[in-house]
Amino acid sequence: MGSPNNSTHFEDHFSKQSQTYAQYRPQYPEEIYAYLASLAPGRSLAWDCGTGNGQAAIGLAKYFDKVYATDASAEQISRAYGHPNVEYHVEPAEHTSLADVSVDLVTVAVAIHWFSFDDFYREVKRVLKPKSILAAWTYHLPEIAPAIDPLLNRYYEEILNGFWPERIRYLHEKYKTLPFPFEEILPPAFEMQADWNLSQLAGFLDSWSATQRYKEQKGSHPLEVIWEPLLQAWGNEREPRLIRWPLHFRIGRKTP
């Protein structure tokens, strides 16, 4: 067996772990759920919209009597984590079965940029109780080290340029340009963290929709373009490094 630093052919190196990459997803910190619950005027019902696999819904379940979790994708809901306090529904963000003035907190984790804004905000205002909270958040590129971060920025901005859907710009702009018709609340700083080796980071980058689109159209993997300098900057590819993702929030309160 050669040195762990001898992976000179990206595809061979990458394919060995391709089946396990789905597990390499960063987790939102527990502290955000406690913080958002502290803003809500009550804790009877939270709505997690665009719930995906239910990560945020499960986090909220510790603080709310019931979490109503929705996603327009039946496939996503079928794979969501079960919890006795979480009720999953296949419903679009803009039209739910929630009762009028029934919800204490609405959360949207890395999904609001896909919604029809006017229709979604109308639905949020319909279901929120007075002075209740809408919180949407996202993350962008990971922060690892001065020698690595510029390579990831190049991968995102240059190599994958033209392969991203148009609305991904809201992530690039860290939700600052997101329309948001609510009385805003500025939160403290939060970030996700993970200790990942290079294969795990590669799995995360492989999961991006633009990476998949590049592979389909060009027949090669875009990570090949930066793989050698990335490997050199990383060092021992099996050694984990601390990966940080600052979280970017828009939080608003429903005014009477």
PARO-692525 format. One line per 4 residues: number of its first residue (from 0); their letters; for each residue x, y, z of N, C-alpha, C, O, CB. Coordinates in steps of 0.02 Angstrom, whole numbers, plus 50000, padded with zeros to 5 digits. Glycine has a CB too. Example, Ala and Ser with C-alpha at 12.3 -4.5 7.8 and 13.67 -1.06 7.14 Angstrom:
REM PARO-692525
0	AS	50660,49716,50390,50615,49775,50390,50660,49835,50390,50712,49834,50423,50565,49776,50452 | 50642,49888,50354,50684,49947,50357,50645,50002,50394,50670,50057,50402,50704,49970,50286
This chain:
REM PARO-692525
0	MGSP	50042,49940,50000,50000,50000,50000,50044,50062,50000,50091,50067,50039,49952,50001,50061 | 50027,50109,49955,50067,50170,49950,50050,50219,50004,50006,50208,50045,50058,50201,49882 | 50085,50273,50002,50074,50328,50050,50004,50356,50041,49979,50358,49984,50126,50383,50041 | 49971,50379,50094,49905,50409,50087,49906,50473,50047,49853,50498,50028,49876,50423,50155
4	NNST	49964,50500,50034,49968,50561,49994,49980,50547,49920,49993,50593,49881,50023,50606,50020 | 49975,50483,49899,49993,50466,49831,49934,50461,49784,49941,50432,49730,50029,50402,49831 | 49876,50488,49801,49818,50485,49758,49826,50536,49702,49810,50595,49711,49752,50498,49797 | 49850,50513,49645,49863,50560,49590,49809,50556,49537,49807,50600,49493,49930,50545,49559
8	HFED	49764,50507,49539,49709,50502,49491,49644,50512,49528,49623,50469,49568,49711,50434,49453 | 49612,50567,49515,49555,50586,49556,49498,50536,49553,49472,50516,49605,49530,50653,49535 | 49478,50515,49493,49419,50472,49486,49427,50407,49525,49381,50386,49560,49406,50456,49413 | 49485,50375,49520,49495,50312,49555,49491,50323,49630,49460,50284,49667,49563,50281,49536
12	HFSK	49523,50375,49652,49522,50391,49724,49451,50404,49748,49431,50380,49802,49566,50453,49737 | 49414,50441,49709,49348,50463,49730,49297,50406,49731,49257,50401,49777,49323,50518,49685 | 49300,50363,49681,49248,50312,49673,49248,50261,49729,49197,50228,49741,49257,50276,49607 | 49305,50253,49764,49308,50204,49818,49258,50219,49873,49234,50173,49906,49378,50203,49846
16	QSQT	49243,50283,49884,49201,50302,49940,49134,50330,49918,49097,50359,49959,49237,50352,49984 | 49116,50322,49855,49058,50357,49829,48993,50336,49862,48946,50375,49868,49052,50347,49755 | 48989,50273,49885,48928,50249,49915,48915,50277,49984,48859,50275,50009,48929,50174,49918 | 48966,50304,50016,48958,50327,50085,48953,50403,50090,48948,50430,50145,49015,50302,50127
20	YAQY	48956,50438,50034,48959,50511,50038,48895,50542,50064,48896,50598,50091,48974,50538,49970 | 48838,50507,50057,48775,50537,50079,48776,50554,50153,48739,50599,50175,48717,50489,50065 | 48817,50519,50192,48818,50531,50264,48859,50593,50282,48856,50617,50339,48845,50471,50301 | 48898,50618,50235,48943,50674,50251,48909,50741,50238,48926,50776,50191,49007,50669,50210
24	RPQY	48861,50756,50280,48826,50820,50275,48834,50857,50341,48828,50827,50394,48751,50810,50258 | 48848,50922,50339,48856,50959,50402,48790,50963,50440,48737,50963,50409,48884,51029,50388 | 48794,50967,50505,48736,50971,50549,48729,51041,50578,48778,51071,50600,48740,50918,50605 | 48668,51067,50579,48657,51131,50610,48669,51126,50685,48652,51075,50715,48585,51157,50595
28	PEEI	48697,51177,50716,48712,51173,50788,48649,51176,50829,48601,51211,50813,48759,51230,50808 | 48649,51138,50884,48592,51135,50930,48572,51205,50955,48514,51218,50968,48609,51090,50989 | 48622,51249,50962,48610,51315,50991,48559,51356,50951,48525,51398,50980,48674,51353,50996 | 48554,51345,50885,48507,51386,50847,48435,51371,50865,48393,51415,50865,48518,51376,50772
32	YAYL	48421,51308,50881,48352,51290,50898,48332,51321,50965,48277,51346,50973,48343,51214,50901 | 48378,51319,51013,48365,51350,51078,48355,51426,51069,48311,51455,51100,48423,51336,51127 | 48396,51456,51028,48390,51528,51017,48324,51546,50984,48290,51592,51006,48448,51553,50973 | 48305,51510,50931,48243,51526,50896,48183,51513,50941,48134,51551,50939,48237,51484,50832
36	ASLA	48186,51460,50981,48131,51447,51028,48124,51504,51078,48069,51520,51100,48142,51380,51064 | 48181,51533,51097,48179,51589,51145,48146,51651,51116,48120,51693,51154,48250,51605,51169 | 48147,51658,51050,48116,51716,51018,48040,51707,51011,48003,51756,51010,48147,51727,50950 | 48018,51645,51006,47947,51631,50993,47906,51648,51055,47927,51635,51111,47937,51557,50973
40	PGRS	47846,51676,51045,47803,51693,51102,47771,51633,51135,47748,51637,51192,47749,51740,51080 | 47770,51576,51101,47743,51514,51129,47781,51455,51100,47821,51463,51053,47668,51508,51115 | 47768,51396,51126,47804,51336,51103,47757,51278,51089,47775,51220,51099,47856,51316,51154 | 47697,51293,51067,47650,51240,51053,47660,51209,50983,47654,51149,50975,47579,51265,51060
44	LAWD	47675,51252,50933,47680,51226,50865,47733,51264,50825,47732,51325,50822,47612,51231,50829 | 47779,51226,50794,47827,51253,50746,47815,51222,50678,47797,51163,50674,47901,51241,50770 | 47825,51260,50626,47820,51234,50558,47889,51238,50527,47918,51292,50519,47768,51275,50515 | 47917,51179,50508,47980,51177,50472,47965,51166,50399,47942,51112,50380,48028,51121,50501
48	CGTG	47977,51216,50359,47957,51216,50289,48016,51198,50244,48072,51222,50255,47928,51284,50269 | 48005,51156,50193,48060,51132,50152,48105,51088,50194,48166,51094,50192,48100,51190,50122 | 48075,51043,50232,48110,51006,50285,48163,50958,50260,48208,50940,50297,48061,50969,50326 | 48157,50935,50197,48207,50888,50171,48207,50824,50211,48156,50790,50217,48277,50919,50171
52	NGQA	48265,50808,50240,48270,50746,50281,48247,50756,50353,48251,50710,50393,48341,50721,50280 | 48224,50816,50369,48197,50829,50436,48247,50849,50488,48232,50849,50548,48163,50768,50459 | 48308,50868,50467,48360,50884,50516,48337,50941,50563,48342,50935,50624,48425,50904,50481 | 48312,50996,50534,48291,51052,50576,48228,51035,50615,48221,51057,50673,48279,51114,50533
56	AIGL	48183,50997,50586,48122,50978,50621,48138,50938,50684,48107,50950,50736,48076,50936,50575 | 48184,50893,50679,48204,50853,50738,48236,50898,50790,48225,50889,50850,48254,50796,50717 | 48276,50946,50769,48307,50993,50815,48255,51035,50853,48263,51049,50912,48355,51039,50779 | 48202,51055,50817,48150,51095,50848,48107,51055,50896,48078,51082,50943,48106,51126,50795
60	AKYF	48102,50989,50885,48057,50946,50924,48074,50946,50998,48031,50931,51040,48059,50876,50898 | 48134,50963,51015,48154,50966,51085,48122,51025,51121,48116,51025,51182,48231,50971,51091 | 48102,51076,51083,48079,51139,51112,48005,51153,51101,47976,51196,51134,48120,51195,51084 | 47974,51117,51055,47904,51130,51039,47861,51067,51049,47885,51011,51038,47897,51155,50966
64	DKVY	47799,51077,51069,47755,51020,51081,47744,50980,51018,47739,50919,51019,47688,51044,51109 | 47740,51016,50961,47729,50983,50897,47766,51022,50843,47768,51083,50843,47653,50979,50881 | 47796,50984,50797,47828,51014,50738,47792,50987,50676,47789,50927,50665,47905,50997,50736 | 47766,51032,50636,47733,51016,50574,47785,51027,50519,47804,51084,50505,47668,51061,50562
68	ATDA	47807,50974,50488,47863,50977,50440,47837,50963,50370,47805,50911,50358,47920,50928,50459 | 47851,51008,50323,47826,50999,50255,47882,51001,50204,47934,51033,50214,47775,51053,50239 | 47870,50968,50149,47914,50972,50091,47873,50954,50030,47829,50911,50034,47977,50923,50098 | 47886,50987,49975,47849,50973,49913,47868,50906,49883,47832,50880,49841,47860,51028,49862
72	SAEQ	47925,50878,49904,47951,50816,49877,47930,50756,49920,47950,50751,49978,48027,50818,49872 | 47889,50712,49892,47869,50651,49928,47929,50607,49941,47932,50572,49992,47816,50612,49887 | 47978,50608,49896,48038,50567,49905,48078,50591,49966,48102,50551,50005,48082,50570,49842 | 48085,50656,49973,48120,50683,50031,48084,50664,50096,48115,50642,50144,48125,50760,50026
76	ISRA	48018,50672,50097,47980,50655,50157,47986,50581,50174,47988,50563,50233,47906,50674,50147 | 47989,50539,50123,47993,50467,50135,48059,50448,50170,48063,50395,50201,47986,50428,50069 | 48109,50490,50164,48175,50476,50193,48188,50515,50257,48242,50511,50286,48229,50491,50143 | 48138,50553,50280,48148,50596,50338,48152,50556,50403,48124,50502,50409,48092,50647,50342
80	YGHP	48188,50584,50451,48196,50552,50516,48131,50554,50555,48097,50605,50558,48252,50586,50556 | 48113,50498,50586,48053,50496,50626,48064,50524,50695,48118,50519,50723,48028,50425,50630 | 48011,50553,50724,48013,50579,50792,47941,50586,50816,47897,50607,50778,48051,50649,50797 | 47927,50567,50879,47857,50569,50902,47826,50639,50902,47765,50645,50898,47853,50542,50972
84	NVEY	47866,50692,50905,47840,50760,50905,47836,50791,50836,47813,50848,50828,47882,50804,50950 | 47859,50755,50785,47862,50782,50717,47811,50747,50672,47807,50686,50670,47933,50775,50687 | 47773,50788,50637,47722,50763,50591,47740,50786,50521,47744,50847,50508,47650,50788,50611 | 47752,50739,50475,47775,50756,50407,47716,50758,50358,47670,50717,50362,47827,50706,50384
88	HVEP	47719,50807,50312,47668,50814,50262,47700,50833,50195,47746,50874,50193,47615,50867,50283 | 47676,50804,50141,47698,50824,50074,47654,50882,50052,47599,50872,50027,47695,50763,50023 | 47680,50942,50060,47643,51002,50043,47692,51055,50018,47748,51059,50042,47603,51029,50104 | 47671,51096,49970,47714,51152,49948,47719,51206,50001,47674,51213,50043,47688,51181,49882
92	AEHT	47772,51243,49998,47783,51296,50047,47728,51349,50045,47712,51380,50096,47850,51330,50036 | 47700,51358,49986,47653,51413,49977,47581,51396,49997,47539,51441,50002,47655,51435,49906 | 47566,51332,50008,47497,51311,50024,47500,51251,50070,47517,51196,50049,47456,51295,49959 | 47482,51261,50133,47484,51206,50182,47414,51197,50212,47369,51236,50201,47536,51220,50236
96	SLAD	47408,51143,50251,47346,51129,50286,47344,51158,50356,47298,51145,50394,47335,51054,50291 | 47393,51198,50374,47395,51228,50440,47337,51278,50450,47316,51312,50403,47462,51263,50451 | 47313,51280,50511,47258,51326,50527,47283,51398,50531,47342,51410,50542,47225,51306,50593 | 47237,51444,50521,47253,51515,50528,47278,51529,50599,47252,51501,50647,47192,51559,50511
100	VSVD	47327,51573,50604,47350,51599,50669,47363,51542,50719,47337,51543,50775,47299,51649,50698 | 47402,51492,50698,47413,51433,50740,47485,51419,50756,47499,51376,50798,47384,51373,50706 | 47532,51454,50724,47603,51435,50726,47644,51486,50766,47635,51546,50758,47631,51428,50655 | 47689,51461,50809,47732,51504,50849,47798,51520,50814,47828,51573,50825,47746,51472,50916
104	LVTV	47822,51474,50771,47887,51483,50738,47885,51447,50671,47864,51390,50666,47945,51456,50782 | 47907,51481,50619,47918,51450,50553,47993,51450,50539,48025,51502,50545,47879,51488,50496 | 48019,51393,50520,48090,51389,50502,48097,51364,50430,48058,51322,50407,48128,51342,50551 | 48148,51389,50396,48165,51367,50328,48241,51362,50324,48275,51412,50322,48136,51417,50274
108	AVAI	48266,51301,50323,48338,51290,50321,48361,51277,50250,48347,51225,50221,48357,51230,50367 | 48396,51325,50221,48428,51320,50155,48377,51298,50102,48390,51252,50064,48487,51270,50157 | 48319,51333,50101,48268,51315,50052,48227,51374,50028,48198,51370,49974,48222,51263,50081 | 48225,51428,50065,48178,51482,50049,48192,51513,49981,48146,51540,49949,48181,51536,50103
112	HWFS	48254,51510,49957,48271,51541,49893,48237,51506,49834,48235,51533,49779,48346,51540,49883 | 48209,51446,49845,48174,51410,49791,48099,51428,49790,48065,51411,49741,48183,51335,49799 | 48073,51460,49841,48002,51470,49848,47977,51529,49805,48016,51572,49784,47983,51482,49921 | 47912,51529,49792,47879,51589,49765,47870,51637,49823,47827,51627,49866,47810,51571,49731
116	FDDF	47911,51689,49825,47915,51730,49885,47848,51760,49907,47829,51753,49965,47964,51786,49874 | 47813,51792,49862,47750,51825,49880,47700,51775,49908,47669,51788,49960,47720,51861,49819 | 47693,51717,49876,47645,51667,49898,47666,51636,49964,47624,51623,50007,47636,51613,49845 | 47731,51625,49973,47755,51595,50036,47745,51644,50094,47721,51624,50147,47828,51576,50030
120	YREV	47764,51707,50084,47757,51755,50138,47683,51766,50156,47666,51779,50214,47789,51822,50119 | 47640,51762,50106,47568,51767,50120,47545,51709,50164,47505,51718,50211,47527,51768,50054 | 47570,51649,50149,47553,51590,50189,47582,51595,50260,47548,51577,50308,47578,51526,50154 | 47643,51619,50266,47674,51628,50332,47633,51676,50374,47620,51663,50433,47747,51654,50325
124	KRVL	47613,51731,50345,47575,51781,50383,47505,51754,50401,47476,51774,50451,47568,51845,50342 | 47479,51709,50360,47414,51679,50376,47419,51633,50437,47375,51634,50480,47388,51639,50316 | 47472,51593,50441,47475,51542,50494,47509,51566,50558,47496,51538,50612,47512,51481,50468 | 47551,51618,50554,47585,51641,50614,47538,51676,50663,47494,51713,50643,47642,51688,50595
128	KPKS	47549,51663,50727,47516,51702,50779,47547,51772,50781,47602,51782,50756,47522,51666,50848 | 47512,51820,50810,47542,51886,50818,47608,51883,50857,47613,51847,50906,47493,51934,50853 | 47657,51920,50834,47724,51925,50864,47764,51860,50859,47816,51853,50891,47717,51944,50937 | 47740,51812,50818,47778,51750,50808,47832,51761,50755,47836,51814,50724,47732,51692,50787
132	ILAA	47872,51709,50744,47937,51717,50711,47942,51676,50647,47920,51619,50644,47993,51698,50758 | 47973,51706,50595,47997,51670,50537,48073,51674,50536,48101,51728,50541,47966,51700,50470 | 48106,51617,50531,48179,51615,50528,48201,51573,50469,48184,51514,50463,48208,51586,50594 | 48239,51604,50424,48268,51569,50366,48343,51575,50371,48370,51628,50388,48241,51598,50298
136	WTYH	48378,51521,50355,48451,51525,50357,48482,51484,50301,48450,51440,50272,48478,51502,50424 | 48544,51500,50288,48582,51464,50237,48655,51464,50256,48676,51496,50305,48572,51496,50167 | 48695,51428,50218,48768,51431,50224,48796,51432,50154,48761,51415,50105,48797,51372,50266 | 48859,51450,50148,48890,51455,50082,48952,51411,50082,48948,51352,50100,48908,51530,50064
140	LPEI	49008,51438,50063,49068,51397,50057,49098,51382,50126,49096,51425,50170,49120,51432,50013 | 49127,51322,50135,49160,51307,50198,49225,51346,50205,49256,51366,50155,49174,51232,50203 | 49245,51357,50267,49308,51390,50282,49353,51338,50316,49335,51308,50367,49298,51453,50329 | 49413,51327,50287,49457,51273,50311,49526,51299,50327,49549,51294,50385,49462,51218,50259
144	APAI	49561,51327,50278,49629,51352,50287,49646,51400,50231,49617,51395,50177,49680,51293,50290 | 49693,51447,50242,49711,51496,50191,49733,51466,50124,49723,51496,50072,49765,51541,50217 | 49764,51406,50126,49787,51376,50064,49732,51337,50028,49738,51323,49969,49846,51329,50078 | 49678,51321,50064,49625,51279,50036,49565,51320,50014,49536,51307,49961,49602,51227,50088
148	DPLL	49547,51371,50053,49487,51410,50039,49485,51440,49968,49433,51438,49936,49479,51465,50090 | 49541,51469,49943,49539,51497,49875,49525,51444,49821,49494,51459,49770,49604,51531,49859 | 49546,51382,49833,49533,51328,49785,49459,51312,49783,49431,51299,49729,49573,51265,49803 | 49426,51312,49841,49355,51299,49843,49316,51356,49812,49265,51345,49780,49332,51287,49916
152	NRYY	49340,51417,49823,49308,51475,49792,49314,51471,49716,49266,51486,49680,49339,51540,49818 | 49372,51451,49692,49381,51442,49619,49335,51388,49593,49306,51395,49539,49455,51425,49603 | 49329,51333,49630,49286,51278,49609,49214,51303,49602,49180,51288,49552,49289,51220,49660 | 49191,51340,49651,49122,51364,49652,49110,51417,49598,49062,51413,49559,49104,51393,49720
156	EEIL	49154,51467,49594,49141,51526,49552,49164,51518,49480,49131,51543,49434,49175,51585,49582 | 49219,51482,49469,49247,51477,49402,49230,51410,49368,49201,51409,49314,49322,51486,49404 | 49249,51356,49400,49241,51290,49368,49167,51273,49359,49148,51246,49307,49276,51236,49410 | 49127,51288,49409,49056,51272,49405,49014,51329,49378,48952,51325,49378,49030,51251,49473
160	NGFW	49046,51383,49355,49010,51439,49327,48969,51416,49267,48994,51383,49221,49059,51495,49306 | 48905,51434,49267,48861,51414,49213,48823,51350,49226,48779,51331,49188,48900,51406,49150 | 48840,51316,49281,48806,51252,49298,48760,51259,49358,48727,51211,49378,48858,51199,49311 | 48758,51319,49388,48714,51331,49445,48647,51357,49421,48645,51394,49371,48746,51380,49494
164	PERI	48591,51339,49454,48527,51372,49439,48530,51445,49459,48569,51464,49503,48469,51336,49475 | 48489,51486,49428,48493,51559,49436,48484,51580,49509,48518,51625,49532,48441,51593,49393 | 48438,51548,49544,48422,51571,49612,48475,51554,49664,48470,51574,49722,48357,51540,49634 | 48527,51518,49643,48581,51503,49690,48618,51568,49709,48656,51569,49757,48631,51453,49659
168	RYLH	48605,51621,49672,48637,51685,49688,48619,51709,49757,48657,51745,49789,48618,51738,49636 | 48559,51690,49782,48540,51711,49849,48587,51680,49902,48600,51712,49953,48468,51691,49864 | 48611,51619,49890,48660,51589,49935,48726,51626,49929,48758,51642,49979,48669,51515,49919 | 48746,51640,49867,48809,51676,49855,48808,51743,49891,48859,51766,49916,48821,51685,49779
172	EKYK	48750,51774,49893,48742,51840,49925,48723,51833,49999,48707,51882,50032,48688,51881,49889 | 48726,51771,50024,48715,51756,50096,48648,51782,50121,48642,51804,50178,48771,51788,50138 | 48598,51777,50078,48528,51796,50092,48519,51870,50104,48463,51892,50121,48504,51758,50152 | 48570,51911,50096,48563,51982,50109,48515,52015,50060,48483,52065,50078,48631,52017,50104
176	TLPF	48508,51989,50000,48465,52019,49949,48397,51984,49945,48357,52000,49901,48499,52015,49881 | 48384,51939,49990,48320,51904,49992,48264,51952,50010,48270,51988,50059,48322,51845,50042 | 48209,51954,49972,48152,51994,49994,48127,51968,50061,48122,51908,50071,48094,51992,49941 | 48112,52013,50108,48095,51990,50175,48050,52042,50209,48075,52087,50243,48159,51978,50218
180	PFEE	47984,52037,50200,47938,52088,50225,47917,52078,50298,47857,52070,50313,47876,52090,50181 | 47966,52079,50343,47952,52069,50414,47995,52117,50455,48045,52143,50431,47965,51995,50435 | 47974,52128,50515,48014,52167,50563,48073,52124,50584,48065,52072,50616,47971,52189,50625 | 48133,52146,50565,48191,52100,50570,48224,52100,50639,48223,52149,50676,48242,52119,50519
184	ILPP	48252,52041,50654,48290,52030,50715,48359,52007,50694,48366,51961,50654,48254,51977,50761 | 48411,52037,50722,48480,52017,50706,48503,51966,50757,48506,51980,50817,48527,52079,50706 | 48521,51906,50735,48541,51853,50782,48616,51857,50798,48653,51892,50764,48525,51784,50752 | 48638,51823,50850,48710,51815,50861,48739,51771,50807,48703,51743,50766,48724,51785,50932
188	AFEM	48805,51765,50806,48838,51724,50755,48832,51650,50772,48841,51629,50829,48913,51744,50749 | 48815,51611,50720,48813,51538,50726,48852,51508,50668,48856,51538,50614,48740,51511,50727 | 48880,51450,50679,48913,51414,50624,48908,51339,50635,48902,51315,50691,48987,51435,50619 | 48910,51303,50579,48915,51231,50581,48989,51212,50581,49031,51249,50555,48878,51198,50521
192	QADW	49004,51156,50612,49072,51130,50611,49072,51055,50599,49025,51020,50617,49108,51147,50678 | 49126,51032,50568,49135,50960,50559,49210,50946,50555,49248,50988,50532,49098,50934,50495 | 49231,50888,50577,49299,50864,50567,49299,50814,50511,49276,50757,50520,49329,50833,50633 | 49323,50834,50453,49320,50793,50393,49389,50782,50364,49432,50825,50368,49274,50825,50340
196	NLSQ	49399,50723,50334,49457,50712,50292,49441,50735,50221,49386,50759,50207,49480,50637,50294 | 49489,50727,50177,49480,50754,50109,49426,50716,50071,49390,50746,50031,49546,50751,50071 | 49420,50651,50082,49368,50612,50048,49298,50636,50069,49253,50640,50028,49375,50538,50064 | 49291,50652,50132,49226,50677,50156,49209,50745,50125,49152,50758,50106,49225,50682,50232
200	LAGF	49260,50789,50121,49249,50853,50088,49231,50843,50015,49186,50876,49988,49311,50898,50094 | 49265,50797,49982,49250,50783,49911,49178,50758,49903,49145,50776,49855,49299,50730,49883 | 49155,50718,49951,49086,50694,49949,49037,50752,49954,48986,50753,49920,49074,50644,50004 | 49052,50799,49998,49010,50858,50005,49007,50898,49940,48953,50919,49919,49035,50902,50063
204	LDSW	49065,50909,49909,49067,50947,49846,49033,50908,49790,49002,50938,49745,49140,50962,49827 | 49038,50843,49792,49006,50801,49741,48930,50806,49745,48896,50797,49695,49028,50728,49749 | 48903,50819,49804,48831,50822,49814,48800,50885,49785,48739,50889,49778,48814,50816,49887 | 48840,50934,49767,48813,50996,49739,48780,50983,49672,48805,50944,49632,48869,51049,49732
208	SATQ	48723,51015,49660,48687,51005,49598,48729,51026,49538,48725,50995,49485,48621,51044,49599 | 48769,51079,49545,48811,51102,49490,48865,51051,49473,48883,51044,49415,48842,51170,49506 | 48892,51017,49524,48940,50964,49511,48909,50909,49469,48938,50886,49420,48967,50934,49577 | 48848,50888,49487,48814,50836,49450,48798,50858,49378,48804,50819,49331,48749,50816,49485
212	RYKE	48778,50921,49370,48763,50947,49304,48826,50949,49260,48824,50933,49201,48731,51017,49309 | 48881,50969,49289,48945,50970,49253,48963,50900,49230,48981,50890,49172,49002,50999,49299 | 48957,50851,49274,48974,50781,49257,48931,50756,49200,48955,50723,49154,48966,50736,49319 | 48866,50772,49202,48820,50749,49150,48836,50780,49082,48833,50746,49031,48748,50766,49170
216	QKGS	48854,50844,49083,48865,50879,49019,48935,50870,48991,48944,50869,48930,48852,50952,49029 | 48985,50862,49035,49054,50859,49011,49083,50789,49014,49135,50776,48983,49096,50905,49052 | 49051,50744,49051,49076,50675,49054,49138,50667,49097,49171,50615,49093,49090,50651,48986 | 49154,50716,49137,49211,50711,49183,49192,50744,49248,49140,50777,49252,49276,50744,49153
220	HPLE	49233,50735,49300,49217,50765,49364,49252,50832,49371,49313,50836,49361,49236,50718,49421 | 49215,50885,49390,49247,50951,49394,49301,50955,49447,49345,50998,49442,49194,51003,49407 | 49298,50913,49498,49350,50915,49550,49418,50895,49523,49469,50911,49554,49331,50869,49607 | 49420,50861,49467,49484,50843,49436,49526,50906,49423,49588,50904,49427,49473,50805,49370
224	VIWE	49492,50962,49408,49527,51023,49389,49570,51049,49447,49624,51076,49436,49477,51077,49367 | 49545,51042,49508,49582,51069,49566,49609,51015,49611,49637,51029,49664,49537,51116,49606 | 49602,50951,49591,49618,50897,49637,49691,50897,49660,49705,50890,49719,49602,50831,49605 | 49738,50906,49614,49809,50903,49632,49828,50960,49680,49858,50946,49732,49852,50906,49570
228	PLLQ	49812,51023,49665,49829,51076,49713,49790,51068,49778,49816,51086,49831,49815,51144,49683 | 49729,51042,49776,49690,51032,49837,49724,50978,49880,49729,50986,49941,49618,51012,49820 | 49746,50925,49848,49780,50871,49884,49845,50897,49916,49861,50880,49973,49795,50812,49837 | 49881,50937,49879,49944,50965,49905,49931,51012,49963,49967,51011,50013,49981,51002,49849
232	AWGN	49879,51053,49957,49864,51100,50011,49838,51065,50073,49849,51088,50129,49813,51151,49986 | 49804,51010,50063,49774,50974,50120,49827,50938,50162,49824,50938,50223,49723,50923,50095 | 49876,50908,50128,49925,50866,50162,49902,50794,50162,49880,50769,50110,49936,50891,50235 | 49906,50760,50218,49883,50690,50222,49807,50689,50214,49770,50713,50257,49904,50657,50291
236	EREP	49784,50662,50158,49713,50665,50142,49669,50627,50192,49609,50639,50195,49701,50639,50073 | 49698,50582,50230,49660,50544,50279,49653,50580,50346,49612,50561,50388,49692,50476,50291 | 49692,50632,50354,49690,50670,50417,49631,50719,50416,49623,50757,50368,49756,50708,50428 | 49589,50717,50467,49533,50765,50469,49556,50836,50483,49605,50847,50519,49482,50743,50521
240	RLIR	49520,50882,50455,49529,50953,50469,49463,50982,50494,49410,50956,50479,49555,50991,50406 | 49468,51036,50532,49408,51070,50555,49378,51110,50496,49412,51153,50467,49423,51117,50615 | 49315,51096,50480,49280,51131,50427,49227,51175,50461,49190,51152,50505,49247,51081,50376 | 49223,51238,50440,49175,51285,50469,49131,51314,50415,49155,51333,50361,49212,51341,50508
244	WPLH	49066,51318,50429,49019,51352,50385,48982,51405,50424,48937,51388,50463,48969,51301,50353 | 48998,51469,50417,48957,51520,50450,48886,51517,50423,48874,51507,50363,48988,51591,50437 | 48837,51526,50468,48767,51525,50449,48742,51597,50440,48761,51641,50478,48724,51488,50502 | 48701,51607,50390,48675,51673,50373,48599,51673,50380,48565,51633,50348,48696,51694,50300
248	FRIG	48573,51717,50422,48503,51716,50442,48465,51776,50415,48492,51831,50406,48497,51713,50517 | 48400,51765,50404,48351,51819,50402,48295,51798,50450,48262,51747,50440,48323,51832,50328 | 48286,51837,50502,48237,51821,50554,48190,51880,50561,48212,51938,50566,48272,51805,50621 | 48125,51866,50560,48076,51920,50565,48019,51901,50611,48004,51843,50623,48049,51937,50496
252	RKTP	47987,51953,50636,47929,51945,50681,47866,51970,50646,47867,52022,50613,47941,51981,50748 | 47812,51933,50654,47748,51956,50627,47721,52012,50671,47706,52003,50730,47696,51897,50623 | 47715,52071,50641,47688,52128,50678,47612,52126,50678,47582,52101,50631,47714,52194,50649 | 47581,52152,50730,47507,52151,50734,47476,52188,50676,47415,52193,50672,47484,52182,50801
